[in-house]
């Protein structure tokens, strides 16, 4: 990844972080609502992620966990994925392992299990 692309990504991420820090998704009308939840009444795996991000940026890990526990629990994996992507030429084995079929399939299984369990628990 070249430096220009990294700079663009960094600026976009900083802008997104600023929006989620200063605006509460609970109170702001410009944050999108989940179409799956609106149509079915069931939560998708990502429901609550915007509110969880807002809570995390304010240091409220308990509230973030309550909004979307999968998002909070997956942060170490997310950081590992970003690290392996940005250092893929320096650490190609790490990149291949993190992006292996078994990790991808495992993540898929965890997301589907979370989707089902969170709807069973919240009924």
Protein Blocks (a to p, Z undefined) as FASTA:
>chain_A
ZZklmmmmmmmmmmmmmmmmmpcfklpmkbccdfklmmnopacfkgoklmmmmmmmnopa
klmmmmommlmmmmmmmmmmmmmmmmmmmmmmlmmmmmgmklmmmmmmmmmmmmmmmmmm
mZZ
